[in-house]
Amino acid sequence: MGRIYLDHNATMPLRPQARAAMLEAMDLVGNPSSVHAEGRAAKAMMERARSRIAQAIGAQSADIVFVSGATEAAALALAGRGVHGAGIEHDAVRAWIAEDLPVAANGRVTVDDPARSTLQAANSETGILQDLPAGLAVSDWTQAFGKIPLAFDWSGIDMALISAHKIGGPKGIGALILRRGLDVAARIKGGGQEMGRRSGTENLIGIAGFGGAAEAAIQDLENGLCERLDKLRNILESALDLPTRETIFVGQESPRLPNTSCIVTPGWKGETQVMQMDLAGFAISAGSACSSGKVRSSAVLRAMGLTDAEADCAIRVSLGPDTTEAEVLAFAEAWLGAHARFRRRAG
């Protein structure tokens, strides 16, 4: 069967539609800020991509501010605002917030003061979904975009963060979405691109790929992707549900993304599982990978009340649009075999 990729929440393989759009952009000479014909052609391509992303996310084109990724979008939205959040937020968000919102054991967060708070739409490690209150200052939609239906204009949220490579676009491009009439102070100053909110010549190739990926992702949703992935995720968890009931499927009692399963087997290190599955031909993840590639104990799981020892034993399997039932069952067979060996060694 060859290698099987089950780490779509880390990054999704580049979609053909994104690749085609990027190749087209590579053939354009102009700078989108130039007024001559070549510049206008580049500008037109950029605005078509902006429109595609806006339609996919349920926003207006003027609300989309292109940045290098969700990490930069978080900095642009949150720096200096004194916003409150929870320990389940991504590191890119947690770096800018007062981390004091309580997290229930089921991974859900209650927000009492939305105007001064941030709350993610979906967690990257567990897939747990949140109820987003109207008036929320900022919401990280990076993992939810393209996996569940979203409509920014109807959400009542001030700002949202998204990233291209989570939906099959290129790495190094993302966007901040702003509620109409709201503005942010530029952190990168210079030529005044992106309506004065983010200076620097726009990454036209990345933006074009982002637009192609967004359009394809929404088409997948309209074609029943949520239902198909939910079925596959349930097949996976049923196959891994050991008779001893020792394995924990984190967030199983909460609403979750349809593609995400966070699995904790006490005593069996997540990093060890990742290496064993890698050798068996499967790409999965454990905890949160930092820039050095080392694995840290999951702050998300600790915030939910799991012990350090339990958090160290978590793995994440995240499915994608092209994942098949045969691939899911092949992973389950390999994982169960590795688990049996682990148990024999453990005595």
N, C-alpha and C positions, 0 to 999 in steps of 0.2 A: 504493500500500500504506500510505501515511502513515508517521509516525515509528515506528521500531522500537527498543524498549528492550532493551538487552543489557548492563545493568549491575546485575544482581540481587544481586551480592555487596556492592554499596554500600548498596542498599536495595531491597526488593522492593515492588512496588505493593500497595496495601492490598487484601486479599482480601475478597470479598463477605461471607464469614462473620464476619470481624473488624468490618467496617462495621456489619453488623446488630447484633452484640453491643454495639458502642459506642453506637449509637442507642438501644438498650434501656436502657443504663446512664444515658444523658443524661436519661431520664425519671424516674429515681429521685432523691428529694429528700434522703434521709438520709445522715448520716456513718456509715461502717462501725463507728465506735467508740461510737456512741450506742446506748442500751439500749431506746429506744422502737421501735414497729413499723416506722417508716421506716428507722431505723438498722439494725434486724435484717434488713430486706429488702436493704439495701445490702451488709451483711456476708455474707448468703447468696449474693448474686451474686458477690462477690469470692472466696468460698471455692469456688464452682462453677468459676470460672476457674482457681483454684489447682489444683484437682483435675484439670482437663483438661490443664493444663501438666505436672503430675506424671505423669499417665498417658502423655503423649506422650514424655516424657524418661526414663521408666522409674524414677521416684523416688516418694517418699511426699509427700503434701501438706504435712506438717509440715516437710519439708526445703527447701521453696521460700520464699525471702525476696525480696520484691519491692523493687526499687530503680529508679533512673531509667534504667538501661541497663547494658550490659556494662562500660563504663568505671568506673562507680561500683562495680559488683560486683567488679572487679579491685582497686580501692582497698580495699574492705572485706575482701577475702580476703588481700591481699598486704602491706598497709602494716605495716612494722615486723617482718616475719617473716624477713628475710634469705634469701629464696628465690633459687635460681639458675635461669637460663633461657638461651635462645639468641637470637641476633640476628634470627631469623625471626618472633619474637613481635610481636603488634600493639603499637603505641605505648602503649596503655592498660596493657599488661602490662609492657612494657620500662621504663616509668617507675618501677617498684617493685622491680626485680630486679637481682641481680648478673649481668651479661650475659656469661657465660663458658662456656656449653656449646657444644662445637664442632658445626658444621653441615657435613654431607657435601655434595659437589657435587650429589648427587641430591636435596638438600633435607631429608634425614632426620637426626634427632637421636637420639643414644644417651644415655640417662640412667643414671648410675651410682648416684646417691643419690636415689631418688624422693621420700623423705620431706622432702627439702629443695629440691625442684625443681618447676618449672612447665613444662608442655609442651602446646602447642595440639593440638587434635584435627585441625584442617585449616587450611591457610594461606589467607588471604583473597585473596592476589595470584596464587598459583600453583595453589591447590587441592590441594597435596600433603598427603597424610594421614600421620599418625604412629602408631606402635605405642605405646599408652599403658600404661606399667607399673603394676601394682597397687601401692598405697601412695603414688601420686603426690600431692603436696600440693595442687596446683591445676592445672586444665586449662581452657583457653579453648575452649568448644564453640560459640561464636557463629556461625561459618560452617558447622560440621558439622550443627547441629541443623536438622532438616527436610529435609536433603539426603541423609543416609545414616541407617540405623537406629542408634540409640544406647540404652543402658540404664544409667543411672547406678548403680542398685543392684547391678548385676553388675560394674561397672567396677573396684571397689576403690579409687576415687579419693576424696580427702577433700572437694574442692570443685570446682565447675564453674560457668562463666559463660555466660549466654545472653542474647539480646536479641530483642525482638519484631519490630522492623522488618526483620530479616534473613529472616523467614519469612512476611512479608505481614501483620504486625500493625502497630500504630501506632508512631511514633517516640516516644522519651522514656520507655520502660518496658522493664525487663529483670529479671533475677533472678540471685541467687546460690543455688546448690544445695549443701546441706551434708550430709555423711555423718551418719547417725544417731548421736547422742551428742556430736557436735562442735559447738562454738559459736564465735562471733566477737565481738569487742568492738565495740559500736556506734561509728561515726564521727559519726553525726548523732544527737544526744541530745535528749530532750524528752519526748514523751508515751508513749514505750515501745511504739509500734506494731511490727508484724512480730515479735512475740515478744521485744521488747526489743532487736532487732538493727538496726532502722532506724526512727527516729522520724519523725513527720510524717504528716498525713492521707494515706491511700493514694490513688493515682491510679486511682479506680474505673473511669473510662472507658477508660483505657489498659490496665488489667488485664483488663477484659472483652474488649477487642479482642485482647489477647495470648492469652487462652484460646480465642477463636474461631479465631484463626490457627493455634494449635498443633494443635487438633483437625483442622482442614482439612489441615495439612501432613502429619500422620501418615496421613490417609486417602489423600493423594497417593502416599506411599511404598508403602502397601499395594496401590495400584492400578498399581504398576510405574513410578513416576516415575524412579527411578535408571536403569533400563534404557533408558527413552526418551531421557533427557538424555544419557546416555553415547553413544548412537547419534548424536544430533545433534551433540555435541561432536566426535566422530570424523569426521562428514561435513564439519564446518567445517574441521578441521585438514587433512583430505585435500585440500579445495578450495584451501587457502592454501599447501600444500606446494609451493613454487616449484621448477621444474626445476633452478635454480641451487643449490638446497639452502642458500641463504644465511639463510633464516629458521629461528630456533630456537624450538621449542615446549618451554618450560621445564617440567621435571618429567615429561616424556612417558614416561620409563623407570620412574617411581615410581607407586605407587597415588595416585590423585587423586580429588577430588570429581568427580562426573559432569558437572557443569555449567560447569566453569571451564577456560579456556584462556589461558595467559600466553604472549604472542608477542613475540619480539625480532627486529627486522630491523636489523642493524648499519648505522649511518649515517643512519637515518630516525628522527628524534626522536619519542618516544611522544606528547609533547604536541601535536606537529604532526599526527600521525595522528588523535588525538582530535578536534581542531578540524576536520580535513578530513571525518572521518566524521560529525561533528555537522552540518556543512553539508549532507552527503548524506542526512541524516535518520536517523542511527544514534547511539544513546547507548552509549558504551563508556567505559573509564577508562584512565589511565596512571599507573603508580607509586602513590604515596600522596598523596591530597589533604589538605592541612592546612586549618585553619579558615578561612583567607583565600581558599581556592579555588585557590591556586597548587599546582603539581605539583613534588614533590621527587624526586630520584633514589631509587630503591627500595633501602631498607636491607635488605630481604629478599633481593633478588637479589645485592647485594654480599656478604651473609653466605654465600651459596651459592657465591661465588667468581667471579661475573661482574664485569667491570670497570665503572668508573663510566660509561664511554662506552656499554657494552652495556646497563647498567641504565637509562640515559636513553632507550633506544630500545624500551622494553617497553610493550605495551598489554595490557589484560585484557578478555576478552570473557566475560561470565557470563550463562548462560541461565536461564530461569525456567519455571515449570510451564506457562505458556501459549505459550512460544516454539514456533514451527513450523519445519518444514524449509524452507518457502518463505522465511521470514525469514532463516534462516541462510544460504541460498544467495544471497539478495539482498545480504546484507552481504558475502559473499565476492566477489561480482561488483564491488561498489563498492570494496572494499579493493584488489582486484587492479588495477582501473583507476587508483586513486590511486597504487599502487606503480609501475605502468608510467610514470606521469608523473614520479614521484620519480626513477626510474632515468634517464629522458631528461634531466632537469635535472642529475643528478649526472654525466652524461657517460659 
